[in-house]
Amino acid sequence: MAAHRLAITLSFAGALLAAINQCAAQEFPSRAIRFVVPYGASGGPDVLARVIGRKLAENIGQAVVVDNRPGAGGIIGTDIVAKAAPDGYTVLVGDTGPLCINPTLYQKLPYDAVKDFAPVTLAVSTPVYLVGHAGLPFQNVRQLIDYAKANPGLPYGSTGVGSVHHLGMQLFASMAGVTMNHIPYKGVAQSIPAVISGDIAAVIAALPSVAPHVGTGKLRLLAVAGAKRTSNMPDVPTVAEGGLAGYDIKIDVGFLVPAGTPRAIIDKLNSEIVKVLNTPEIAQQLAKIGIDPVGGTPEQYAETIRADMQKFGKLVKDSGARAD
């Protein structure tokens, strides 16, 4: 009898919770939503957050505030969202670094990249490009490999130990069978001038960071680091086409909320953000900075995160990189 009463009580509690969640979702959003970007202004995630945020605010009739919280390789901003109230009003603009690299790069993190977050949607898969100093005698991947073999220890730059840019070049050197010297910089603002000046031979970077310098002839665009050519640079071959079959490096950026956020609110956010991503004007804005929108379900984004964690975790281990 007691077991029967307990079952009824639990069933009632579950139904009540579902009703509360559904009610909350129907009222959501009733105030401003905060997009937390774990990086400074003007970077890829920040630009994406502002482009998406403006249109989202217009559609839902509530403000969307972009809150830049840079520092510690994205840890500070990511942890803020992990510890925020699970009500849908604090959203992480997360990317490959804090979610998929840091769990292996750092011995201890203040957040669990899987357990502390609920994925909403993958927004974009950002292509990155292999670029070289314009004054060096290589114009494509094959020639860079030959030059690196003839010049062991050829220096390359990155935005820091364990960054996508570092691991991407580490994978390049490993697959090409060459020895290259890693020079870490604080960010793109330092690494790009270094390759322009010739202090380093090559970097992997996003198109907005290098396009102006490619246009003036200060940098040479060698290849797309992803698995396929990009729509806005269709004549630029992939690294794989240049001789390293299977090479594929990109940066996935998406939206996540704290674990425990009601599923109805997650679904509402997913629906509204995917709607924005599918808007022609937004696709055009993103195309101008070399990005194609993706969208998708929370489950699909969760699978992308798991796959990227496995891939980049192996790269971190193989490189021997440690950040603490």
C-alpha positions as a Markdown table, in Angstrom:
| # | Residue | x | y | z |
|---|---|---|---|---|
| 1 | Met | 0.0 | 0.0 | 0.0 |
| 2 | Ala | 2.8 | 2.4 | 1.0 |
| 3 | Ala | 4.6 | 1.6 | -2.3 |
| 4 | His | 1.4 | 2.4 | -4.2 |
| 5 | Arg | 1.0 | 5.7 | -2.4 |
| 6 | Leu | 4.7 | 6.5 | -3.2 |
| 7 | Ala | 4.2 | 5.7 | -6.9 |
| 8 | Ile | 1.1 | 8.0 | -7.0 |
| 9 | Thr | 3.1 | 10.8 | -5.2 |
| 10 | Leu | 6.0 | 10.5 | -7.6 |
| 11 | Ser | 3.7 | 10.5 | -10.6 |
| 12 | Phe | 1.9 | 13.6 | -9.3 |
| 13 | Ala | 5.2 | 15.3 | -8.7 |
| 14 | Gly | 6.4 | 14.5 | -12.1 |
| 15 | Ala | 3.3 | 15.8 | -13.7 |
| 16 | Leu | 3.5 | 18.9 | -11.6 |
| 17 | Leu | 7.1 | 19.5 | -12.6 |
| 18 | Ala | 6.3 | 19.0 | -16.3 |
| 19 | Ala | 3.4 | 21.5 | -16.0 |
| 20 | Ile | 5.6 | 24.0 | -14.3 |
| 21 | Asn | 8.3 | 23.6 | -17.0 |
| 22 | Gln | 5.7 | 23.9 | -19.8 |
| 23 | Cys | 4.3 | 27.1 | -18.2 |
| 24 | Ala | 7.8 | 28.5 | -17.9 |
| 25 | Ala | 8.5 | 27.8 | -21.5 |
| 26 | Gln | 5.3 | 29.4 | -22.6 |
| 27 | Glu | 6.3 | 32.6 | -20.8 |
| 28 | Phe | 9.9 | 32.4 | -22.0 |
| 29 | Pro | 11.5 | 34.8 | -22.7 |
| 30 | Ser | 10.0 | 37.5 | -20.5 |
| 31 | Arg | 13.2 | 39.5 | -20.0 |
| 32 | Ala | 16.7 | 40.0 | -21.6 |
| 33 | Ile | 18.8 | 37.0 | -22.5 |
| 34 | Arg | 22.5 | 37.1 | -21.9 |
| 35 | Phe | 25.0 | 35.6 | -24.4 |
| 36 | Val | 28.2 | 34.9 | -22.6 |
| 37 | Val | 31.2 | 34.9 | -24.9 |
| 38 | Pro | 34.3 | 33.5 | -23.2 |
| 39 | Tyr | 36.6 | 35.6 | -25.4 |
| 40 | Gly | 37.2 | 39.3 | -26.0 |
| 41 | Ala | 35.5 | 41.5 | -28.6 |
| 42 | Ser | 36.0 | 41.1 | -32.4 |
| 43 | Gly | 36.8 | 37.4 | -32.4 |
| 44 | Gly | 34.8 | 34.8 | -34.3 |
| 45 | Pro | 32.5 | 33.8 | -31.4 |
| 46 | Asp | 31.9 | 37.5 | -30.5 |
| 47 | Val | 31.0 | 38.4 | -34.0 |
| 48 | Leu | 28.6 | 35.4 | -34.3 |
| 49 | Ala | 27.0 | 36.3 | -31.0 |
| 50 | Arg | 26.3 | 39.9 | -32.1 |
| 51 | Val | 25.0 | 38.9 | -35.5 |
| 52 | Ile | 22.7 | 36.2 | -34.1 |
| 53 | Gly | 21.8 | 38.3 | -31.0 |
| 54 | Arg | 20.5 | 41.3 | -33.0 |
| 55 | Lys | 18.2 | 39.2 | -35.1 |
| 56 | Leu | 17.1 | 37.1 | -32.2 |
| 57 | Ala | 16.2 | 40.1 | -30.1 |
| 58 | Glu | 14.1 | 41.5 | -33.0 |
| 59 | Asn | 12.2 | 38.2 | -33.4 |
| 60 | Ile | 11.5 | 37.5 | -29.7 |
| 61 | Gly | 10.9 | 41.1 | -28.6 |
| 62 | Gln | 13.4 | 41.0 | -25.8 |
| 63 | Ala | 17.0 | 42.3 | -25.6 |
| 64 | Val | 19.9 | 40.0 | -26.1 |
| 65 | Val | 23.0 | 41.2 | -24.3 |
| 66 | Val | 26.5 | 40.0 | -25.4 |
| 67 | Asp | 28.7 | 39.6 | -22.3 |
| 68 | Asn | 32.4 | 39.2 | -23.1 |
| 69 | Arg | 34.2 | 37.3 | -20.3 |
| 70 | Pro | 37.7 | 36.5 | -21.7 |
| 71 | Gly | 40.5 | 34.8 | -19.9 |
| 72 | Ala | 42.2 | 31.5 | -19.1 |
| 73 | Gly | 41.6 | 29.9 | -22.5 |
| 74 | Gly | 37.8 | 30.4 | -22.3 |
| 75 | Ile | 37.6 | 28.9 | -18.8 |
| 76 | Ile | 36.3 | 32.0 | -17.0 |
| 77 | Gly | 33.3 | 32.7 | -19.3 |
| 78 | Thr | 32.4 | 29.0 | -19.7 |
| 79 | Asp | 32.4 | 28.5 | -15.9 |
| 80 | Ile | 30.1 | 31.5 | -15.4 |
| 81 | Val | 27.4 | 29.8 | -17.5 |
| 82 | Ala | 28.0 | 26.4 | -15.9 |
| 83 | Lys | 27.1 | 28.0 | -12.5 |
| 84 | Ala | 24.3 | 30.2 | -13.8 |
| 85 | Ala | 20.6 | 29.6 | -13.0 |
| 86 | Pro | 19.2 | 26.9 | -15.4 |
| 87 | Asp | 16.4 | 29.2 | -16.7 |
| 88 | Gly | 17.5 | 29.8 | -20.3 |
| 89 | Tyr | 18.4 | 33.5 | -19.7 |
| 90 | Thr | 22.2 | 32.8 | -19.6 |
| 91 | Val | 23.5 | 31.2 | -22.8 |
| 92 | Leu | 27.1 | 30.1 | -23.5 |
| 93 | Val | 28.5 | 30.9 | -27.0 |
| 94 | Gly | 30.8 | 27.9 | -26.7 |
| 95 | Asp | 33.4 | 26.6 | -29.1 |
| 96 | Thr | 35.9 | 23.8 | -29.6 |
| 97 | Gly | 38.5 | 25.2 | -27.1 |
| 98 | Pro | 36.7 | 25.4 | -23.8 |
| 99 | Leu | 34.4 | 22.5 | -24.5 |
| 100 | Cys | 36.6 | 19.9 | -26.4 |
| 101 | Ile | 40.3 | 20.8 | -25.8 |
| 102 | Asn | 40.4 | 22.1 | -22.3 |
| 103 | Pro | 39.1 | 18.9 | -20.7 |
| 104 | Thr | 42.3 | 17.2 | -21.8 |
| 105 | Leu | 44.7 | 20.2 | -21.8 |
| 106 | Tyr | 44.0 | 21.0 | -18.1 |
| 107 | Gln | 44.3 | 18.5 | -15.3 |
| 108 | Lys | 41.5 | 20.2 | -13.4 |
| 109 | Leu | 38.7 | 22.5 | -14.6 |
| 110 | Pro | 36.0 | 24.3 | -12.6 |
| 111 | Tyr | 33.3 | 22.9 | -14.9 |
| 112 | Asp | 32.5 | 19.6 | -16.5 |
| 113 | Ala | 32.2 | 20.2 | -20.3 |
| 114 | Val | 29.6 | 17.4 | -20.6 |
| 115 | Lys | 27.7 | 17.3 | -17.3 |
| 116 | Asp | 27.4 | 21.0 | -16.6 |
| 117 | Phe | 25.8 | 22.0 | -20.0 |
| 118 | Ala | 22.8 | 21.3 | -22.1 |
| 119 | Pro | 23.5 | 21.9 | -25.8 |
| 120 | Val | 21.0 | 24.0 | -27.7 |
| 121 | Thr | 22.3 | 24.0 | -31.3 |
| 122 | Leu | 25.5 | 24.0 | -33.3 |
| 123 | Ala | 25.5 | 27.4 | -35.0 |
| 124 | Val | 28.5 | 27.3 | -37.3 |
| 125 | Ser | 31.5 | 25.2 | -38.3 |
| 126 | Thr | 34.1 | 27.9 | -38.9 |
| 127 | Pro | 36.7 | 27.0 | -41.5 |
| 128 | Val | 40.3 | 27.9 | -40.8 |
| 129 | Tyr | 43.1 | 28.4 | -43.3 |
| 130 | Leu | 46.7 | 27.6 | -43.6 |
| 131 | Val | 48.6 | 30.8 | -44.5 |
| 132 | Gly | 52.2 | 31.5 | -45.0 |
| 133 | His | 54.7 | 34.4 | -45.2 |
| 134 | Ala | 54.5 | 35.8 | -48.7 |
| 135 | Gly | 58.3 | 36.1 | -49.0 |
| 136 | Leu | 59.1 | 32.4 | -48.5 |
| 137 | Pro | 59.3 | 30.1 | -51.5 |
| 138 | Phe | 56.1 | 28.0 | -51.1 |
| 139 | Gln | 52.7 | 28.7 | -52.6 |
| 140 | Asn | 50.9 | 25.5 | -51.7 |
| 141 | Val | 50.8 | 22.6 | -49.2 |
| 142 | Arg | 53.2 | 20.4 | -51.1 |
| 143 | Gln | 55.8 | 23.2 | -51.4 |
| 144 | Leu | 55.5 | 24.0 | -47.7 |
| 145 | Ile | 56.1 | 20.4 | -46.8 |
| 146 | Asp | 59.2 | 20.3 | -49.1 |
| 147 | Tyr | 60.5 | 23.6 | -47.6 |
| 148 | Ala | 59.9 | 22.3 | -44.1 |
| 149 | Lys | 61.8 | 19.1 | -44.8 |
| 150 | Ala | 64.7 | 21.2 | -46.2 |
| 151 | Asn | 64.6 | 23.5 | -43.2 |
| 152 | Pro | 64.0 | 21.5 | -40.0 |
| 153 | Gly | 62.6 | 23.5 | -37.1 |
| 154 | Leu | 60.8 | 25.9 | -39.4 |
| 155 | Pro | 58.8 | 28.2 | -37.0 |
| 156 | Tyr | 55.0 | 28.4 | -37.0 |
| 157 | Gly | 52.8 | 30.4 | -34.7 |
| 158 | Ser | 49.6 | 29.9 | -32.8 |
| 159 | Thr | 47.3 | 31.7 | -30.4 |
| 160 | Gly | 48.6 | 29.6 | -27.5 |
| 161 | Val | 49.5 | 26.1 | -26.3 |
| 162 | Gly | 46.6 | 23.8 | -26.9 |
| 163 | Ser | 44.7 | 26.1 | -29.1 |
| 164 | Val | 43.0 | 24.8 | -32.3 |
| 165 | His | 45.7 | 26.8 | -34.2 |
| 166 | His | 48.5 | 25.0 | -32.3 |
| 167 | Leu | 47.0 | 21.5 | -32.6 |
| 168 | Gly | 46.1 | 22.1 | -36.2 |
| 169 | Met | 49.7 | 22.9 | -37.1 |
| 170 | Gln | 51.0 | 20.1 | -34.9 |
| 171 | Leu | 48.8 | 17.6 | -36.8 |
| 172 | Phe | 50.0 | 19.1 | -40.1 |
| 173 | Ala | 53.7 | 18.6 | -39.1 |
| 174 | Ser | 53.0 | 15.1 | -37.8 |
| 175 | Met | 51.1 | 14.0 | -41.0 |
| 176 | Ala | 53.7 | 15.6 | -43.2 |
| 177 | Gly | 56.6 | 14.0 | -41.4 |
| 178 | Val | 58.4 | 17.3 | -40.7 |
| 179 | Thr | 59.8 | 19.0 | -37.7 |
| 180 | Met | 58.5 | 22.4 | -37.0 |
| 181 | Asn | 59.0 | 24.8 | -34.1 |
| 182 | His | 56.0 | 26.1 | -32.2 |
| 183 | Ile | 55.9 | 29.8 | -31.2 |
| 184 | Pro | 52.9 | 30.6 | -29.1 |
| 185 | Tyr | 51.4 | 34.1 | -29.0 |
| 186 | Lys | 48.8 | 35.7 | -26.8 |
| 187 | Gly | 46.3 | 35.9 | -29.7 |
| 188 | Val | 45.6 | 36.5 | -33.4 |
| 189 | Ala | 46.6 | 40.2 | -32.9 |
| 190 | Gln | 50.2 | 39.0 | -32.2 |
| 191 | Ser | 50.5 | 35.9 | -34.4 |
| 192 | Ile | 49.3 | 37.4 | -37.7 |
| 193 | Pro | 51.8 | 40.4 | -37.6 |
| 194 | Ala | 54.5 | 37.8 | -36.8 |
| 195 | Val | 53.9 | 35.8 | -40.0 |
| 196 | Ile | 53.6 | 39.0 | -42.0 |
| 197 | Ser | 57.0 | 40.1 | -40.8 |
| 198 | Gly | 58.6 | 36.7 | -41.4 |
| 199 | Asp | 59.3 | 35.9 | -37.7 |
| 200 | Ile | 57.3 | 32.8 | -38.3 |
| 201 | Ala | 56.6 | 30.9 | -41.5 |
| 202 | Ala | 53.0 | 29.9 | -41.2 |
| 203 | Val | 49.9 | 29.9 | -39.1 |
| 204 | Ile | 46.4 | 28.5 | -39.1 |
| 205 | Ala | 43.8 | 31.2 | -38.7 |
| 206 | Ala | 40.2 | 32.2 | -39.5 |
| 207 | Leu | 39.6 | 34.1 | -42.8 |
| 208 | Pro | 38.6 | 37.5 | -41.2 |
| 209 | Ser | 41.9 | 37.7 | -39.5 |
| 210 | Val | 44.0 | 37.1 | -42.6 |
| 211 | Ala | 41.8 | 38.2 | -45.6 |
| 212 | Pro | 43.0 | 41.9 | -45.6 |
| 213 | His | 46.6 | 40.9 | -45.6 |
| 214 | Val | 46.1 | 38.2 | -48.3 |
| 215 | Gly | 44.5 | 40.9 | -50.4 |
| 216 | Thr | 47.5 | 43.2 | -50.1 |
| 217 | Gly | 50.0 | 40.4 | -50.8 |
| 218 | Lys | 51.4 | 40.4 | -47.3 |
| 219 | Leu | 50.2 | 36.8 | -46.6 |
| 220 | Arg | 49.8 | 33.8 | -48.9 |
| 221 | Leu | 46.7 | 31.7 | -48.6 |
| 222 | Leu | 47.9 | 28.1 | -48.9 |
| 223 | Ala | 44.9 | 25.9 | -48.1 |
| 224 | Val | 41.6 | 25.4 | -46.3 |
| 225 | Ala | 42.2 | 23.3 | -43.2 |
| 226 | Gly | 38.8 | 21.7 | -43.2 |
| 227 | Ala | 37.7 | 18.6 | -45.1 |
| 228 | Lys | 36.1 | 20.5 | -48.0 |
| 229 | Arg | 36.5 | 23.8 | -49.9 |
| 230 | Thr | 34.5 | 26.8 | -48.7 |
| 231 | Ser | 31.7 | 28.5 | -50.6 |
| 232 | Asn | 33.4 | 31.9 | -50.5 |
| 233 | Met | 36.8 | 30.7 | -51.4 |
| 234 | Pro | 36.0 | 27.9 | -53.8 |
| 235 | Asp | 39.4 | 28.1 | -55.6 |
| 236 | Val | 41.4 | 27.5 | -52.5 |
| 237 | Pro | 42.2 | 23.8 | -52.1 |
| 238 | Thr | 42.1 | 21.8 | -48.9 |
| 239 | Val | 45.2 | 20.6 | -47.0 |
| 240 | Ala | 44.0 | 17.1 | -47.9 |
| 241 | Glu | 44.0 | 17.9 | -51.6 |
| 242 | Gly | 47.6 | 19.1 | -51.1 |
| 243 | Gly | 48.7 | 15.7 | -50.1 |
| 244 | Leu | 47.6 | 15.1 | -46.5 |
| 245 | Ala | 44.6 | 12.8 | -46.9 |
| 246 | Gly | 42.2 | 12.9 | -44.0 |
| 247 | Tyr | 43.4 | 16.2 | -42.6 |
| 248 | Asp | 40.5 | 18.1 | -41.1 |
| 249 | Ile | 40.6 | 21.0 | -38.7 |
| 250 | Lys | 37.8 | 23.5 | -38.0 |
| 251 | Ile | 36.2 | 25.3 | -35.1 |
| 252 | Asp | 32.6 | 24.5 | -34.1 |
| 253 | Val | 30.7 | 27.2 | -32.4 |
| 254 | Gly | 27.3 | 26.7 | -30.8 |
| 255 | Phe | 24.9 | 27.7 | -28.0 |
| 256 | Leu | 24.5 | 25.9 | -24.7 |
| 257 | Val | 22.7 | 26.5 | -21.4 |
| 258 | Pro | 23.3 | 25.3 | -17.9 |
| 259 | Ala | 22.4 | 21.7 | -17.2 |
| 260 | Gly | 19.0 | 21.3 | -15.7 |
| 261 | Thr | 17.4 | 23.9 | -17.9 |
| 262 | Pro | 13.8 | 22.7 | -18.7 |
| 263 | Arg | 13.7 | 20.9 | -22.1 |
| 264 | Ala | 10.8 | 23.1 | -23.2 |
| 265 | Ile | 13.0 | 26.2 | -22.8 |
| 266 | Ile | 15.9 | 24.5 | -24.6 |
| 267 | Asp | 13.5 | 23.6 | -27.5 |
| 268 | Lys | 12.2 | 27.2 | -27.6 |
| 269 | Leu | 15.8 | 28.6 | -27.8 |
| 270 | Asn | 16.7 | 26.0 | -30.4 |
| 271 | Ser | 13.7 | 26.9 | -32.5 |
| 272 | Glu | 14.4 | 30.7 | -32.4 |
| 273 | Ile | 18.2 | 30.5 | -32.9 |
| 274 | Val | 17.8 | 28.0 | -35.8 |
| 275 | Lys | 15.2 | 30.3 | -37.3 |
| 276 | Val | 17.7 | 33.1 | -37.2 |
| 277 | Leu | 20.5 | 31.0 | -38.7 |
| 278 | Asn | 18.1 | 30.1 | -41.6 |
| 279 | Thr | 17.3 | 33.8 | -42.3 |
| 280 | Pro | 18.8 | 34.8 | -45.7 |
| 281 | Glu | 20.2 | 38.1 | -44.5 |
| 282 | Ile | 22.0 | 36.4 | -41.6 |
| 283 | Ala | 23.5 | 33.8 | -43.9 |
| 284 | Gln | 24.7 | 36.6 | -46.1 |
| 285 | Gln | 26.3 | 38.4 | -43.2 |
| 286 | Leu | 28.0 | 35.3 | -42.0 |
| 287 | Ala | 29.2 | 34.5 | -45.5 |
| 288 | Lys | 31.0 | 37.8 | -45.6 |
| 289 | Ile | 33.3 | 36.6 | -42.8 |
| 290 | Gly | 33.7 | 33.1 | -44.3 |
| 291 | Ile | 31.2 | 31.3 | -42.2 |
| 292 | Asp | 28.3 | 29.1 | -43.3 |
| 293 | Pro | 25.4 | 28.6 | -40.7 |
| 294 | Val | 24.6 | 25.0 | -39.6 |
| 295 | Gly | 21.8 | 24.7 | -37.1 |
| 296 | Gly | 20.3 | 21.4 | -35.9 |
| 297 | Thr | 18.9 | 19.6 | -32.9 |
| 298 | Pro | 20.4 | 19.6 | -29.4 |
| 299 | Glu | 21.2 | 15.9 | -29.8 |
| 300 | Gln | 23.1 | 16.6 | -33.0 |
| 301 | Tyr | 25.2 | 19.3 | -31.3 |
| 302 | Ala | 25.8 | 17.0 | -28.3 |
| 303 | Glu | 27.2 | 14.4 | -30.8 |
| 304 | Thr | 29.4 | 17.0 | -32.4 |
| 305 | Ile | 30.9 | 17.9 | -29.1 |
| 306 | Arg | 31.6 | 14.3 | -28.2 |
| 307 | Ala | 33.3 | 13.7 | -31.5 |
| 308 | Asp | 35.4 | 16.9 | -31.2 |
| 309 | Met | 36.4 | 16.0 | -27.6 |
| 310 | Gln | 37.7 | 12.6 | -28.8 |
| 311 | Lys | 39.5 | 14.1 | -31.8 |
| 312 | Phe | 41.1 | 17.0 | -30.1 |
| 313 | Gly | 41.8 | 15.1 | -26.9 |
| 314 | Lys | 43.9 | 12.8 | -28.9 |
| 315 | Leu | 45.8 | 15.7 | -30.5 |
| 316 | Val | 46.5 | 17.2 | -27.1 |
| 317 | Lys | 47.8 | 13.9 | -25.8 |
| 318 | Asp | 49.9 | 13.3 | -28.9 |
| 319 | Ser | 51.4 | 16.8 | -28.7 |
| 320 | Gly | 52.2 | 16.5 | -25.0 |
| 321 | Ala | 50.7 | 19.9 | -24.5 |
| 322 | Arg | 49.8 | 20.9 | -20.9 |
| 323 | Ala | 48.4 | 24.2 | -19.6 |
| 324 | Asp | 48.8 | 23.6 | -15.9 |
